[in-house]
Amino acid sequence: MNSSAATRGARSRQAIRIGPGLGLGLSLGFGLGLGLACAASGRAQEPAADTESVGDTVFVRIALIDVVVADRAGRVVEDLEADDFVLKVDGRVVPIVHFEPASPNTREPAGGESDSDRLPSATSATPGVRSEAPTLVLYLDDDNTPNHLRSRVLEDLLASLDELAPRVVVAQRLRGLRFSPPLTSLADVRDHVAGLGEPSAKALADSRGRSRTTQELATSHELCLLAGCEPCEDNWGELMAIARHHAVAEERRTAETVGALAEVVSAVSGLDGRKVLVWVSAGIPHRPAIEAFAYVGELCGAYRSDAETETMREILSYDESGRLHQVAAHANSHRVTVIAVDAAGLRAGLSAAVDFATAEIRPSMRNDNISSANLQSSLGIVARGTGGRAITDDNRPGAAVTTAVGQASNGYLLGFSLEGPPSGREHRVAVELAGGRRRGVVVRHRESVRDKTLEERLFDELMATLYLGETDNPLGATVEVREGTVELGRRFWEIPIGIRVPVEGLRSLTAEGSRSLRVWLTAHGDGGWRSKTRQELFATSPGEGKIEGKIAGNVEGNVEGDIEGDIEGNVEGDAEGGSDGELELVVRMELPEGENRIAVGIREEITGVTSRLVLEANVPP
């Protein structure tokens, strides 16, 4: 974190960032002075020390929309103004209250300052708001991508990497999520990638799932013919059971993949500015087992008149569209644009395979096309929903990725006002060019914005602390593992976590000096294990560290049932007197044996000042 982050929230009336937006805190001075505090990317500027103001604070919250306008050759159209755009939110045209033009010069110049350190341009519609240098997140979905595919794609991507963003985070899904710290040189990125483990055997096994299922269906059909039974009648139940079993396995794979993608998005949400996530994956099914049911239709078309109708009914019953749209909305709420790369490139189908003895049982080219389109469709839904692109059927995707990342990093920035307090509501967004201007160009933008609640924002920040080590400690708090570890069985232990907060950093609105602290924690350990995020609100009495009461929060995940986004209560804790001038809290967590990283958030509820810390714990101590 940079040094200015230590001043975050130093005033009791501070502006806070909501989702992909920014907050403006406007203090009205009633004749004694006019103070304007602008917050960009969660930072607030303090008013001058000699400025006095009396009155209330009006919050103006702005949601930001990244927009790419490109011609047919993929070049960004750079000369548009705010009045060239029409912005619709939930179907209603709204004023564009913030505008930044497209700029090709957002990369850090050699030997100079990065763009994030420069003053805002004169074209910025909001004083004090500046665009941060983009962050490229290279996400290797290694639980879904066999090694030979990943190696080919990585080789081509790294050859183009020097043309991309000045800051890179490498994320790897391999029996859990692993992250690099932000890397700022190509040499560091290459060194980190070279040290990554190979994809799991599961990725190769999953990639062969279609072939195995097709073979099982073909075998059932052939055995029925050999046994003299009536094909697709006597063995119809067996054929459907084989295809359904494959569908359930594919559903599970999609759920796990979408959940991991959502967690990657949450982890990088604490980084400032635009985030472009390059998702390298061999694809996940949009409609699980669609090719298996279609193959049953091919086998049985000549034997059963309702084969096509019955298999279509099964196909329509398996649909992951909702899950995919939800993870796109989750990325939008964090201002993350997804560039999806199909690591399989040009796929080889089963229609030319030698494993099938006769033309009657060999899958058709149509079946191959259905299978490829199904795996690529999921990538497209997520990418397009965030204003990004899906790059498919390309064995050398480096050049296309360079173009897509450049467009996403250097596009226009439009802002609209959010009304009322943070609601947690998702707003649908549409951007058009006014009056049909610039025909022949493509306009891409994220399809939604989420007005995140405080609990959602705190959860996001804690995820960035957990995975990327993004810490900030304006409260001067300390955390440590205390004595009193208890073995719970099944390789889990109850670990007391001690938290000390200097009283001088806390405020009270009562004459008695009562104070309120919100504490929330999460942890991850060996093998990809992660706890759910838990929070607690502690109300303390003056002169004593005792807890007056406990309030448990509950925030549902943005991707229903799949994102570990739940914030729930029941963290056992108590407060002790501590040393003079300190408040001490003890929170007990259940952790597995092995190395664990614990992220701790502490928020002073009156001022909103927040500390986020990391504690490494070897269990048992």
NORKA-V784243 format. One line per field, one symbol per residue. ss: DSSP state (A for helix, B for strand, O for the rest). psi: psi as a letter, one per 40 degrees, with the letter a starting at -180 (. if undefined). burial: I if it has 16 or more other ideal C-beta (glycine too) atoms within 10 Angstrom, else O. Layout:
# NORKA-V784243
ss=???
psi=???
burial=???
This chain:
# NORKA-V784243
ss=OOAAAAAOOOOOOOOOOOOOBBBBBBBOOOOOOOBBBBBBOOBBOOOOOOOOOOOOBBBBBBBBBBBBBBOOOOOBOOOOOAAABBBBBOOBBOOOOBBBOOOOOOOOOOOOOOAAAOOOOOOOOOOOOOOOOOBBBBBBOOOOOOAAAAAAAAAAAAAAAAAOOOBBBBBBBOOOBBBOOOBOOAAAAAAAAAOOOOOOAAAAAAAOAAAAAAAAAAAAAAAAAAAOOOOOOOOAAAAAAAAAAAAAAAAAAAAAAAAAAAAAAAAAOOOOOOBBBBBBBOOOOOOOOAAAAAAAAAAAOOOOOOAAAAAAAAAAAOOOAAAAAAAAAAAAAOOBBBBBBBOOOOOOOOOOOOOOOOOOOOOOAAAAAAAAAAAAAAAAAAAAABOOOBBOOOOOOAAAAAAAAAAAAOOBBBBBBBOOOOOOOBBBBBBBBAAAOOOOOBBBBBOBBBOOOAAAAAAAAAAAAAAAOOOBBOOOOBBBBOOOOBBBBOOBBBBBBBBBBBAAAOOOOOOOOOBBBBBBBBBBBAAAOBOOBBBBBBBBOOOOOOBBBBBOOOBOOOOOOOOOOOBBOOOBBBBBOOOOOBBBBBBBBBBBOBBBBBBBBBBBOOOOOBBBBBBBBBBOO
psi=iideddehfeidgiiihhbeaiihhhhhefeeihhhhhhhfeiihiiidehiihaihhhhhhhhhhhhhiadeehhhefiideeihhhhfehhiihehhhiihefeihiheaiideeiiiieehehhehihiiihhhhhhgeeehidddddddddddddedeeaiehhhhihhgfihiiiihheidddddddddeiiiiidddddddeddddddddddddddddddeeihiecdeddddddddddddddddddddddddddddddddedeiiahhhhhhhieiihdhhfddddddddddedeehdedddddddddeehheddddddddddddeefhhhhhhhedbhihiedeieehdiddehiidddddddddddddddddddddeeaihhifhegeddddddddddddeaihiiihhiaiheeihhhihhihhffigieihhhiieihhgiiddddddddddddddefhihgdefiiiihiifhhheiffiihhhhhhhhhddeiiieidefiihhhhiiiiiaieeihiihiiihhhiiheieihdihhhihhiidhhedhfehhiafhhiiiidaiheihhihhhihiiiahihhhhhhhhdddehhihihhhhhhi.
burial=OOOOIOOIIOIOOIIIIIIIIIIIIIIIOOOOOOIOIIIIIIIIIOIOOOOOOOOOIOIIIIIIIIIIIIOOOOOIIOOIOIOIIOIOIOOOOIOIIIIIIIIOOIIIOOOOOOIIOOOIOOOIIIOIIIIIIIIIIIIIIIIIIIOOIIOIIIOIIIOIIOOIIIIIIIIIIIOIIIIIOIIOOOOOIOOIIOOIOOIIOOIOOIIOIIOOIIIIIIOIIIOIOOOOOOIIOOIIOOIIOIIIOIIOIIIOIIIOIIIIIIIIIIIIIIIIIIIIIIIIIIIIIIIIIIIIIIIIIIIIOOOIOOIOOIIOOIIOOIOIOOIIIIIIIIIIIIIIIIIIIIIIIOIOIIOOOOOIOOOOIIIOOOIIOIIIOIIIIIIIIIIIIIIIIIIIOIOOIIOIIIIIIIIIIIIIIIIIIIOOOIOIOIIOIOIOIOOOOOOOIOIIIIIIIIIIIIIIIIIIIIIIIIIIOIOIIIIOIIIOIIOOIOOOOOOOIOIIIIIIIOIOIIOOOOOOOOIIIIIIIIIIIOOOOIIOIIIIIIIIOOOOIOIOOOOOIOIOIIIOOIIIIOIOOOIOIOIOOIOOOIIIIIIIIOIIOOOIIIIIIIIIIOIIIIIIIOIOIOIOO
